[in-house]
Amino acid sequence: MTDARSLTADAPLRPSRIADVRELYDAPASAQFFSIIVGDGGPHVHSGVYRSPTDPTRVAAEHSSEVLRALGEQAGAVLRPGVRVLDLGAGVGGAARKLATETGVSVTCLNLSATQNEVNEAATAAAGLSHLVTVEEGSYEDLPAGWTATFDVVWCQDAICHSNAKAKVLAEAARVLVPGGYLLLSDMMAGVTADAAALAPFCVRLHVDELLPLDTYIKALQASGVATLRTRDLTAHLLPNYRRMLARLTTERGRLDRCSDAYVATVRGLLRDNIEVMGKGEAQTWAALVGRKEGGHADDAAAAAAGPRKRWVSATLSGLTVTEVKAEQGGPGGGGMGLCRTLLAAVGIDDYQAIEVYHAPTGAVTTTYACGVDDAGAVVVPRNLWGRSVRVGDAVHVTAYADCALPMVPRVAACAAGNVLTGAGSE
């Protein structure tokens, strides 16, 4: 796996896999799989953020766009009429049309897939948004020279992972931003200690040569003059997405007339491998990031000198105790860490909200997602989170923040069981 030191815009590049990416999205079987299984027939073909275990797939996919937009606006990005947005790897244009409809921005969609671009153009015209949304076919590794310093916002959801030259993509994104412009992206990444074997089933399914950790993206952006202002760990939502996809391969099989039995069997096997690997430990992660290009404001130097923005406490829970310690990753029903929903709600912590869990005896802090799983107000802590020093009866404190400005690097894979969504990580 490539480390941060080798991810530079002038690093030697392996042969382009543009043909592979086109095949992934343009081949009849793949196109149908992404439309029906991944996108649920909706306008998005990326992973979803679940605010409820019962969220439909297409609703969860919309939530992921909403999370990225909110993260950008919290960092200072402005989305309003007159703002120029470039959507890299725009897919069928669901996010572009959503942004144009809700904020009035103009969006240029750049995408390699001719099939997806045709769908995007037709849906945009049907929605009466052709005056705000335009579609261009091309590679984000080589953006037009005339686009330099053109866009106020570059938007990208789960697309850069397909490139063999991720630093070049990020450098190109920085080039086309105006000084002071914002980059809003989410992507499939690697856990900081994941090895090639753990990542293999993800790379095969996504036609990806490699996945890189969040810290590598941050350093590459910094080298291109883009400071990272916000990150958000979304890894806890991957297993629900994969489990939904696996189940839909069975329930929607009758609609997959372009997918052979061999194709379905292969994808089903890879999804099962994805789920198994993530249940054992760190592998693939999913993160959102907001960056800002230097320049554009006189207060850049002052902002840099001020350092990272503070995180403001919004809720706390004290007096919890460890009631069970597992030898391996797992908790109630196979989940990672559970918290009582009644107690969470009492202090204003919502399900799926990012929280920090503090282990009082050792001072160790773990980042996870809130999800109620029982009625006893207990926390179930896998032993491999904090080491063998964890004991039943240990005090645990939970803190939620109104705004997470500091990077939160996932270190333990999120786990889920049925409709219970859980996760773990560390800053």
N, C-alpha and C positions, 0 to 999 in steps of 0.2 A: 504494500500500500504506500502511495506517495506521501511523504511528510511535508510539513509546511515549508521547509527550506527549499524544496525543489519546485514548489508551486509559484513560479514567476512567469510574467507575461512573455519573456524571451526564452523560456525553457524549450528544449527540443520537443516537438510534438510527434506523437505516434500518428500513423495514417488515419485520416478522417473516417468516421463511421457514419457519415451523413446518409449513405445508402441504407445502413442498418436502421437508422432512426426513421427514415421514410418507410421502410418495410414494416417497422413496428406499428406505425399508425395508418399506413395506406393499404397494406395487404388486406384483402376482404375479410379473412378470419379475424385478424387483429383489430381492424376497424370496428367490426361487429362486437368483439369482446369488450373493447373500451367503451363503446356506446351503451351497450345493454348491461354488462356486468359491472364495470367501473362507474359509469356515469348514470346508470338507471334511466337511460333515455333522456336525461336532462342536458343542460347547456355546459356542464363541467365534466372533465375527465381527469380530475385530480383527487387526491385523498380528502376525506372529510373530517371536520371537527365535530364531535358528538357532544351536544349540550344535554342530551337525554339518551338513555339506551334505546329508546323507541324512535329516535329520529330516523326518517327515511334517508336512504343513501344520498339522494339528490339534495335534500335539505342540509345534511351534514357537509356536503361539498360547498354549498353556498356559505355556510358558517366559516369555512376555512378562508374564503375571500374576505369575509367580514372581520375576522380576527386580524388578517394582514393589514387591511385598511385601518382598523382601529389602532394597531400598533404604530403605523406610520403617522397617523394624525396625532397620537400622543407625543411623538417625537418632533412634531412641528410641521410635517408635510401638510400642504393645503390642497384640497381637491375641490375645484369650483369651475364655473364656466371660464374659458380662456386658458386654463391649464392644459399643457400638452403632455400626454402620457404615452410611453412606448411600452407595449406588452410583449415581452420576449417569450417565444414559445407559447403563443396565445391559444393553442388548441382550437376548439370550435367557438371561441369568443365569448364564453359565458361571463367571465370576469370583466371583459371590456364593455360588454353591453350593460352589465350591472353598474359599473362605475359611471358610464355615460348617462344612464337613466337616472341614477340617484344623485349625481353631483354636477352633471353638465360638462364634464371634462371632454376633450377630444382625445381619442385613443387611436394610435397606429398599432395594428396587430402584426407582428412578424412571426412567421411560422414556416417550417419546412414542408409540412404535409399538404399536398395539393387537395387531397380528399377533405381534410379538416377545413382548409381555407374555403372550399366551395360551400360547405355547410355553414361556416361563419358568415360568408357574404349573403347567403340566402336568408339566414335568420336575422341578420342585421337589417336587411331590406324589409323583411316582413314586420320588423319591430319599428320601422320608420326612423332608424338611427344612422342611415348612411351618411348623413351630414356630419356626424360626430365620430363614427367608427370606420376606419379604412383598413384594408387587409393587404399585406405585402408578403410574397413568398421569398424566403431567404434564410440564411444562416446567421445566428447571433454571434458566431465566431468572426464574422467579417461584415460589419455593418457599413452602409454606404458612407463614403468620405464626406458627403454633403450634410450628413446628420450631426456632425461635430457641434457640441454645445447647442443642441436644438430642443431637448426635452426637459421639462421641469421635473418629471417623475419617470423613472424606469420601474416597471412592475414585472415580476416573473414568479410564477407558481410551478414548482416541481418540474422544472425543465432543464436546468443547468446540469443536473446529474447525467444527462445523456451525452455531454461533451467530454472529449479526451483532453481538452485544453481549457479547463475551467478558469484558470487565471486570465487567459486571453478573453474569455467571455466577460469576466468581471471588469477587465481593463476597457473593453469595448463599451460596456455599459457606462463606465465612468466617463469615457470620452464624449459620449453623446449627451450626457447631462450638462445642463447649464451650471455655472458656478453657484453653489448653494443648493443644487438640486438634490432630490432624494431618490434612493434606491430601496424598493420594497420587494423582498424576495422570500420565498420558502423553497426548501429543497430536501430531497432524500440524501442523507449523509451517513457517515460511518461513526460508530461509537469510538471513543478515543483510544480504546485498547482492543478493538475488534481486529481479528486476523483475517487473512484471505479466505480461509475455509469457512468461517462464520458468515462472511459476506457473499460467498459464491452463489447461493440460491437467489439472492436479491439481484445480483449482477446479471445472472442468466435470464431471469424473468424480465428485467427492464432493458436488456440489450446494452448494458453498461459495462465498461472495462473496469471501473473502480468507483468506489464511493470515498469521499474525503470528509474529515471531521470539521465541525463548525469553526474551530479555532483556525484552521487553514484558510477558510473563506475570509475570516476577519483579517488575517495577515495579508492576504492577497489584495483585499480591498484597500487596506492601509497603504500598500505599495502603489496603488493607483490613485491615491489622493482622496479616498472615501473613508470617513471615520464611522465606525459602527456605534449607533446610538441605542439600539434596542435589540435584544434577542428574545425569543420565546421558544421553549422546548415543547414540541407537540407530539413527542414520541408515544405518549400514552394512548394516542388515538390510532396508532397503526394497527394494532391487533384487532380492534373492532372492525376496521376497514378490511383487513385480510380475511377475517372470519365471515364477514358479509359476502365478500367476493366468492369465497369457497362455497358458501351455502347457495348463492345465486347461480353458480354453475350447474347445480342440480335443479333448482326450482324454475330456472329460465331456459333449461336445455332445449325445449321445444322451439324457442325463438332463435336459437343459434344455428340457423340453417346453413350458414357459410363456414361453420366450425366443424371440422371432422372429429370423430371420436378420438383419434390420436392427438389432435390439438387440445381438446378439452382435457384429456388424461394428462398430458404434459403440464398444462397450466395448473391443473388441480394438484399434481405432485409438487410443483414448485411452491405453490401457496402453502401446502402442508409443511414443506421444508422451512419456509419463511416463519410460520407460526411456531414450529418446533424450536428453531434456533433462537427466536426472540424469547421464548419461554425459559430457555436455559441460561441466558445471560445477555451481555451487551452485544449488539450486532448493528443493525441498521437503526438510525435515528432520523427524526423529522424535526426540522427547526425553521423558524421564521426569523428574519433579520431586517433591520432598517438601518440604512447608512445615509450619510449626507456628504456630498462633495464639497471640498474646501472652497472658500471664497463666497462671494455673494453678499456677505454681511460684514459690517465693520467690527462686529463683536466676536469674530471667529477666535482671535487670540485670547480674549477674555474667557470665552467658553472653554477653550482648551486648557487654560491655566486653572479653571475652576474644577477640572477633573470630572469623573462620572457623576451623573445625577443621582440624588439620593432616592432610596426606596422608602415609601411611607407605609407604616403599619396600618392595616385596615381592620384587622381582627386577630384575637389571640385566644387560645384555649390552653389552660394549665390544669394540672391535677390528673392528667391521664396516666395510665400505667401500662407497661408491657404485660400482656397476659399469656403470651405464647411465643416461643422462639423456634423457628424452623431450621432444620439442618441445611436445607436447600431453598432456592427461590420458590416461594409459594405461600399462600395464605388461605383464607376461607375459600373453599371451592377451587383452589389453584391460583388465586389472585396474589398480588404482591403485598400490599399494605391496605388495611381497611380502617375507616373511622366511622363513628356513629353518626348517621345522617341527622338525627334529632339534635345532637349537640352542635354539629356544624351549622345547622339552620338557626339555632338559638343565638349564635354570635354573628350571623350574617355571611357565613361562608357557603358558597354555592357548590353543588356537585360539579366536578371537572375544573374547579378553580385551582390554580397553582398555589401550593402552600409549602412551607418549610417545617420539617419535623425535627425537633431538637432533643437529643438523648442526653438527659441531665448528667448522669454519672461520668460520661466521657467527653461531653461537650461536642460530640459529632452532630453535624447538621445534614439532613437529606432533603432534597427537593422532590416533591411528588404531586399527584393530583388528588384532590379531595373526592371521596366517594363513600357514601355510607353503606355499610355492609351488615351491621348488626344493631342490636338494641341496647348493648351494654356499655357503650361509650368507651370501647377498648381499641387499642392499636395493636395490630399483629405485625411484628417486625421479623422479616427473614434474617437469619443469622449472618448471611454474607453481606448485608448492608453495612453493619457497623462492627463486625468481628465477633469473636467468641466472648467478648466482655459483656455482651448484652445478657441480661438476666430477667426472668419473670419478676414483676414488681418494680422494675426501674421506672423512674419518673420520665414522662415525655411531655413536651410542650409543642404546640402547633401555632404557627404564625402565618397570616395571609397578608399580602401587600396590595395596596391600591395600584401600584405601578412598579413593574419589574424592569429597571433600567440596566442592570448589570447582566453580563452574559451568564447564562445558566447552562453549563455544559453537562449533558446527560452522561452518567457513568454506569448505570445499571439499566438494562432494557426494561421497558414498560411491560406489564403483564395484564392479562384480562381473562376472565372466565365467564362465559355466558354473557349476561348483561351487566356484569360487574366490571367497571373500568378502573384500573389502578396503574400506578407507575412509580418510578423512583429515579433519583438522580442526585447530583451533587454539584455545587458551584465550584 
